[in-house]
């Protein structure tokens, strides 16, 4: 099934709407050196391959690169911007990430999000949705591949009518 455009704001999807095979494509997001520097400052991860141009020029990558976890964090934000989780996601229960290629300042990334499966657990109010996450750069190259397990609200059920109703 081809990816769908973002949902209308305020129209988060309930567990039942996350049908296996359903997919979405996020808007693009430019990754800047300022993003990388801010992430390094926030996390304390000041590995010179991210923040020191001279060091990075001598590295395997030949230039500064974004932190892999910054790219995953941006993917989370891109997923939120789709509108599909608004007022329905309870939590991300598990995240699996494979860093496939570096993201460098000036790259634009997009998230491809697709439903792999649904599990009715943990109970009648929520279910678990397993999603595939693929982040690609402006050249269509896969930079991050992973899976999320999201706990999502179920659709509200109308109250049962009593005898004589």
Buried (B, 14 or more C-beta within 10 A) or exposed (E): EEBEEBBEEEEBBBBEBBEEEBBBBBEBBEBEBEBBBEBBEEEEEEEBBBBBEEEBEEBEBEEBBBBBEBBBBBBBEBBBBBBBBBEBBBEBEEBEBEBBBBBBBEBBBBBBBBBBEBEEEEEEEBBBBBBBBBBBBEEEEEBBBBBBBBBBBBEEEEEEEEEEE
